[in-house]
Amino acid sequence: MRRVIQISDTHLSPSKTHFEANWLPLANWLATQNADLIIHTGDVTVDGADVEEDMSFCAARLAELPAPVLAVPGNHDVGEAGHPWQPVNQERVERWRRHFGPDWWSQDIEDWRLIGLDSMLFGSGTQQEAEQLEWLQRMAAEADGRRLAVFTHRPLMIEHPEEPDTGYWSVKPEPRRKLLELFGRYDVALVATGHLHRSHDTIIGGRRYIWGGSSGFVVGPSLAPPMPGETLLGAVIYEFDGRDVSVARAEVPGLTTYWIDDVVHEVYPTPQATTA
């Protein structure tokens, strides 16, 4: 049996310390969990997409954790496709790789292959997007009978595969279609994501979808549309045992429920800030 813990959306920064108080309780809790692997599903930083110090600061925090850490980037880390002033590009992805390692990766555990994807590339039309999709197909085809679990930042959908474009909240319909076609050809049994700052566990089309809650802050109705799941801070515990996996939402003692609605204009990157 292998124990994997998903954390997400920590939003740490040496200059914007609004959620810093939640890091120590999370790190202390992780020290008690005997994890074989920790997976961070993105938005490690507040503004690593433009601020080198955010990246180096957060990489040092992850290096202090009591188990190996694999991470995938979020929009705050590398920008996103189509963003007017923080588009994902080679410079931003290379900055991530310098500090955190590959933005897509594969790790075999028990009878599973865990695959990390850079969802910020989806729909970007970049060479990196095409390379990642080709790599994903190869990793799935060469899994040698292992079941597949995919970890990425942005969820593929909010409620169903045929839903229209949800804007900021999920993967665009065309790249979603390509991914779901590929997932359908192989044994992708689990897709775990972050981004929404909500906790959710559902099965769609025979595949289990997990939204990992943030440990940094929650998002109120003034900023987010109605959607499934619960507005809870925390983490997710996976126990892989042969071809089976158990999934449990974990409450992390000592986390403070910060609402981004209260400080959004202080924290989130702006055109003026990124230009400066």
Residue, then its C-alpha position, 0 to 999 in steps of 0.5 A: m500500500r502506498r499513501v499519497i497526499q494531494i495539497s493544492d492552492t497554497h498561494l504563498s509569497p514572501s511579499k504577499t503574506h496573506f495566507e502564510a499562517n496556513w502553511l505551518p499547520l499544513a506542514n505540521w499535519l503532513a509531518t504526521q501522515n507518513a506519506d510516500l508522496i505529496i502531490h501539489t496540484g498547482d497555484v503554489t505561488v501568488d504570482g510566480a508567473d512573473v515574480e522569481e522570488d515567489m518561485s524560489f520562496c515556495a520551492a524552498r517550502l516544498a523542499e522542507l516537507p517530510a516526503p518527496v513532492l511532485a507538483v503541477p503548475g497553476n495559472h498563478d505559477v505559469g500564466e494561462a492560455g489566452h490571458p491578456w497579460q499573463p499568457v502561458n509561454q516558454e519563459r514562464v514554463e522554464r521558470w517553473r522548471r528551474h524551481f520545481g522540476p518538470d511541469w508534466w511527469s509520471q510516477d509508478i506506484e503499486d499497480w498505478r501510473l500517476i501522471g501529472l499534467d500542465s493544464m495551463l498549456f491546454g488550448s494554448g496552441t504552443q509546441q509545448e502543448a503538442e509535446q505534452l499531449e504526445w507524451l501523455q499518449r505514450m505514457a498511457a500506451e506504455a503503462d503495462g497494465r497499470r491503471l492511470a490517475v491524472f493530477t492537474h490544476r484546472p478541472l476538465m469540467i464543472e458538471h458534465p463533459e458536454e458543457p459549454d465554455t465555463g471561462y476561467w473555471s475549467v478546461k475549454p471544450e476542444p482540449r477537453r474533448k481531446l483529453l477525454e478521448l484519450f482517457g477513454r482509450y486507456d484505463v484512466a480511472l481517476v482525475a484529481t485537480g485543484h483550482l476551484h478552492r472547493s472539495h468534491d468527489t464524483i463519478i462521471g462516465g465511470r471515471r472518478y473526479i476529485w477536486g482537492g480543496s485549497s489549504g490557502f483560502v476559500v472563494g465566496p459567492s461574490l467571485a465564484p458562480p454556483m457549482p458542486g462541492e463544498t467550500l472547505l479548506g484541507a487536503v486529500i489522502y489517497e491509499f493505493d493498494g494493488r489496483d484499488v485506491s481509497v480516497a478521503r478528504a482530510e481536515v487539517p487542524g489549525l487552518t484559518t478560513y481566509w476569504i479571498d473576496d476580502v483581499v482580492h485586489e491586494v493579492y491577485p496580480t494586476p496588469q500594473a503589477t506584472t508590468a512593473 
